[in-house]
Amino acid sequence: MAKEKKDGIMETVKTVFWALLIAGIFRSVFFQPFWIPTGSMKDTLLIGDFLFVNKMAYGYSQYSCPFAMCPISGRILGSEPERGDVVVFRHPTLNTDYVKRLIGKPGDKIQVQDGVLSINGEEATQVPDGTFVETYRSQGRFGTFPLCSNGPVGQGGECIKEKYIETLPNGVSHSILNVGDGRLDSTNVFTVPEGHYFFMGDNRDNSTDSRVSQRANGVGFVSEEYLLGRVDRVIFSASGKRLLYFWTWRGDRFFKKIE
């Protein structure tokens, strides 16, 4: 009986080991699960969106594996990301994963003037697209409150942001939000170094991105080795703090394609 019990324990250990190994390979090679914790990519991505990151899109580096354990130097099987892609990457100094939109490629000159983005001297056109309205309340596990262009807003009130469709020089169009005149609405010219990329959030006045240097806990320029993958589609979405709160599920966002 003791031998049978020991064999049963060993079988359980083997099952758990292989399950973890298969899950680790799947996460490292194919798709990585990712929850959206902040509002920096509204209204493209909302707090509580759940998605899978396409790890095959840009190839692999040491950061493709959990705890940066992949024995890879540089990047292998790499494909160059496209301007306008929504990308998950490892923050170069904070050791956490971020999601932003890729704006600048190596050699590009990026500048924002009065809230309007320009790339290599060409403005990205902005067309008004109404407003984005949400309830002013604590959001997500961090309990953050949204910024509103109609502030101050009382809890439970309507929080409104101006919405625009921005078209990048390569023709990619996407939604951006504007709250007002923010500290990052006018910048110096950023020249993207070789092998690096420049990222911005779609919620332009509520995004700590490449407009902020890494010395100030911003993103700065991101080396290609930190790219983890591309976001193609939202799989599931909930506005509550717990997945089981089914009344907070956003059915209209299930399997929503990302533009």
C-alpha positions as CSV (number, residue, x, y, z in Angstrom):
1,M,0.0,0.0,0.0
2,A,2.9,2.4,0.8
3,K,4.4,1.7,-2.6
4,E,1.1,2.4,-4.3
5,K,0.8,5.7,-2.4
6,K,4.4,6.6,-3.4
7,D,3.7,5.7,-7.0
8,G,0.5,7.9,-6.9
9,I,2.4,10.8,-5.6
10,M,5.1,10.4,-8.3
11,E,2.5,10.3,-11.0
12,T,1.0,13.5,-9.7
13,V,4.4,15.2,-9.7
14,K,5.0,14.0,-13.2
15,T,1.6,15.3,-14.4
16,V,2.2,18.7,-12.8
17,F,5.7,18.9,-14.2
18,W,4.6,18.1,-17.8
19,A,1.6,20.4,-17.5
20,L,3.9,23.3,-16.4
21,L,6.4,22.5,-19.1
22,I,3.8,22.5,-21.9
23,A,2.3,25.7,-20.5
24,G,5.7,27.3,-20.4
25,I,6.5,26.3,-24.0
26,F,3.1,27.6,-25.2
27,R,3.6,30.9,-23.4
28,S,7.2,31.4,-24.6
29,V,6.7,30.4,-28.2
30,F,3.1,31.0,-29.2
31,F,0.8,33.2,-27.1
32,Q,1.3,35.0,-23.8
33,P,-1.8,35.9,-21.7
34,F,-2.0,39.6,-20.7
35,W,-4.5,41.6,-18.6
36,I,-4.8,45.4,-19.2
37,P,-4.2,47.0,-15.8
38,T,-4.2,50.7,-16.7
39,G,-6.0,53.2,-19.0
40,S,-3.1,54.4,-21.1
41,M,-4.4,52.7,-24.2
42,K,-8.1,53.8,-24.0
43,D,-10.3,53.5,-25.9
44,T,-8.4,50.9,-28.0
45,L,-7.8,48.8,-24.9
46,L,-9.8,49.2,-21.7
47,I,-8.9,48.3,-18.1
48,G,-10.0,44.7,-17.6
49,D,-9.4,43.6,-21.2
50,F,-7.9,40.1,-21.4
51,L,-5.8,39.2,-24.5
52,F,-3.2,36.9,-25.9
53,V,0.0,38.4,-27.1
54,N,1.2,36.9,-30.5
55,K,4.8,35.9,-29.6
56,M,5.5,34.7,-33.2
57,A,5.0,38.2,-34.7
58,Y,8.5,39.6,-34.0
59,G,10.6,36.6,-33.2
60,Y,12.2,35.8,-29.9
61,S,14.8,37.1,-27.4
62,Q,15.8,36.1,-23.8
63,Y,12.7,38.1,-22.6
64,S,10.3,35.8,-24.5
65,C,10.6,33.3,-21.7
66,P,9.3,33.7,-18.1
67,F,11.9,35.4,-15.9
68,A,14.0,36.2,-19.1
69,M,15.4,32.7,-19.0
70,C,15.6,32.0,-22.8
71,P,19.2,31.2,-23.7
72,I,19.1,33.6,-26.6
73,S,21.5,36.4,-27.6
74,G,19.9,39.2,-29.4
75,R,16.9,38.3,-31.4
76,I,16.1,35.2,-33.6
77,L,13.5,34.6,-36.2
78,G,12.7,38.2,-36.0
79,S,10.3,40.2,-38.2
80,E,10.2,44.0,-38.1
81,P,7.1,45.5,-36.4
82,E,5.0,47.8,-38.4
83,R,4.2,51.4,-37.4
84,G,0.8,51.4,-35.7
85,D,1.1,47.9,-34.2
86,V,-0.1,47.6,-30.6
87,V,2.9,45.9,-28.9
88,V,3.6,44.3,-25.5
89,F,7.2,44.8,-24.4
90,R,9.3,44.5,-21.4
91,H,10.0,47.8,-19.8
92,P,13.8,48.4,-20.1
93,T,14.4,49.3,-16.4
94,L,11.2,48.4,-14.4
95,N,11.1,44.7,-15.3
96,T,7.4,44.7,-16.0
97,D,5.4,44.3,-19.2
98,Y,3.9,47.4,-20.9
99,V,1.4,47.7,-23.9
100,K,1.6,50.7,-26.2
101,R,1.3,51.6,-29.9
102,L,4.5,51.6,-32.0
103,I,5.0,55.1,-33.4
104,G,8.7,55.5,-34.3
105,K,11.0,53.1,-36.0
106,P,14.8,53.3,-36.1
107,G,16.0,56.6,-37.6
108,D,12.6,58.3,-37.3
109,K,12.3,61.8,-35.9
110,I,9.2,62.0,-33.6
111,Q,7.7,65.2,-32.2
112,V,4.4,66.3,-30.7
113,Q,3.3,69.9,-31.0
114,D,0.1,71.1,-29.5
115,G,-1.1,67.5,-29.2
116,V,-0.5,66.7,-32.9
117,L,2.0,64.0,-33.7
118,S,4.5,64.4,-36.5
119,I,6.8,61.7,-37.9
120,N,9.8,62.8,-40.0
121,G,8.2,66.2,-40.4
122,E,4.8,64.8,-41.6
123,E,1.8,65.4,-39.4
124,A,-0.4,62.5,-38.4
125,T,-3.9,63.8,-39.3
126,Q,-6.5,63.9,-36.6
127,V,-10.2,63.9,-37.4
128,P,-12.8,64.6,-34.6
129,D,-14.8,61.4,-33.8
130,G,-17.2,62.5,-31.1
131,T,-16.5,61.7,-27.4
132,F,-15.5,58.8,-25.2
133,V,-17.8,58.6,-22.2
134,E,-17.2,56.4,-19.1
135,T,-18.3,56.5,-15.5
136,Y,-16.1,58.3,-13.1
137,R,-15.2,55.6,-10.6
138,S,-12.4,53.5,-9.3
139,Q,-11.2,51.1,-12.0
140,G,-9.4,47.8,-12.1
141,R,-7.2,46.3,-9.4
142,F,-5.2,49.5,-8.9
143,G,-8.3,51.5,-8.2
144,T,-7.4,54.4,-10.5
145,F,-9.8,57.1,-11.5
146,P,-10.0,58.3,-15.1
147,L,-9.0,61.8,-16.3
148,C,-11.9,63.8,-17.7
149,S,-12.0,66.8,-20.0
150,N,-15.3,67.9,-18.3
151,G,-13.8,67.8,-14.8
152,P,-14.2,68.0,-11.9
153,V,-16.6,65.1,-12.0
154,G,-18.3,63.5,-9.0
155,Q,-18.0,59.8,-8.4
156,G,-20.6,58.0,-10.6
157,G,-20.8,61.0,-13.0
158,E,-20.1,61.0,-16.7
159,C,-16.4,61.4,-17.5
160,I,-15.9,62.7,-21.0
161,K,-12.9,62.8,-23.3
162,E,-12.5,64.2,-26.8
163,K,-12.0,61.4,-29.4
164,Y,-10.1,61.6,-32.7
165,I,-9.2,59.2,-35.5
166,E,-5.4,59.6,-36.1
167,T,-3.9,58.4,-39.3
168,L,-0.2,57.7,-39.4
169,P,2.0,58.4,-42.4
170,N,1.8,54.7,-43.5
171,G,-2.0,54.8,-43.6
172,V,-2.8,53.1,-40.3
173,S,-5.8,54.8,-38.6
174,H,-6.7,54.4,-34.9
175,S,-8.6,56.1,-32.1
176,I,-6.9,58.5,-29.7
177,L,-8.3,60.4,-26.7
178,N,-7.6,63.9,-25.5
179,V,-8.3,65.4,-22.1
180,G,-6.8,68.8,-22.6
181,D,-3.5,70.6,-22.7
182,G,-1.2,68.2,-21.0
183,R,2.5,68.3,-20.1
184,L,3.4,65.9,-23.0
185,D,1.3,67.7,-25.7
186,S,4.5,69.5,-26.9
187,T,7.9,67.9,-27.0
188,N,11.3,68.2,-28.4
189,V,12.3,66.1,-31.4
190,F,13.1,62.5,-30.6
191,T,15.5,60.7,-33.0
192,V,15.0,57.0,-32.6
193,P,18.4,55.1,-32.3
194,E,19.2,52.1,-34.5
195,G,17.7,48.9,-33.1
196,H,15.2,50.8,-30.9
197,Y,11.5,51.9,-31.1
198,F,9.3,54.7,-29.9
199,F,5.9,54.0,-28.3
200,M,2.9,56.1,-27.3
201,G,-0.4,55.4,-25.6
202,D,-3.6,56.1,-27.4
203,N,-4.9,57.9,-24.2
204,R,-2.4,60.6,-24.9
205,D,-2.8,62.7,-21.7
206,N,-2.7,59.7,-19.5
207,S,0.2,57.6,-20.8
208,T,3.7,57.4,-19.5
209,D,5.5,56.4,-22.7
210,S,8.5,57.1,-24.9
211,R,7.9,60.8,-24.4
212,V,9.2,60.3,-20.9
213,S,12.8,59.3,-20.3
214,Q,13.7,56.1,-18.4
215,R,15.5,58.3,-15.8
216,A,12.0,59.7,-15.0
217,N,10.5,56.2,-14.9
218,G,9.2,56.6,-18.4
219,V,9.6,54.2,-21.3
220,G,12.1,56.1,-23.4
221,F,13.5,54.3,-26.4
222,V,12.9,50.5,-26.3
223,S,15.5,48.1,-27.7
224,E,14.2,45.5,-30.1
225,E,15.2,42.7,-27.7
226,Y,12.5,43.8,-25.3
227,L,9.6,43.3,-27.8
228,L,7.4,40.4,-26.6
229,G,4.7,40.4,-29.3
230,R,1.8,42.0,-31.1
231,V,-1.8,42.4,-29.8
232,D,-4.3,41.4,-32.4
233,R,-7.6,40.8,-30.6
234,V,-9.2,41.2,-27.2
235,I,-10.4,37.7,-26.0
236,F,-12.4,38.7,-22.9
237,S,-13.3,41.8,-21.0
238,A,-14.7,42.7,-17.6
239,S,-15.0,46.1,-15.9
240,G,-15.1,44.6,-12.3
241,K,-12.2,43.7,-10.0
242,R,-13.1,39.9,-10.1
243,L,-13.5,37.7,-13.1
244,L,-16.5,35.9,-11.5
245,Y,-18.5,39.2,-11.4
246,F,-20.3,38.2,-14.5
247,W,-22.5,41.3,-14.4
248,T,-19.4,43.3,-15.2
249,W,-18.5,41.4,-18.4
250,R,-18.3,43.5,-21.6
251,G,-19.8,41.1,-24.1
252,D,-19.4,43.6,-27.0
253,R,-15.6,43.3,-26.5
254,F,-15.3,39.5,-26.6
255,F,-12.9,38.6,-29.6
256,K,-12.8,42.3,-30.6
257,K,-10.2,42.9,-33.3
258,I,-7.6,45.6,-32.5
259,E,-7.1,48.4,-34.9
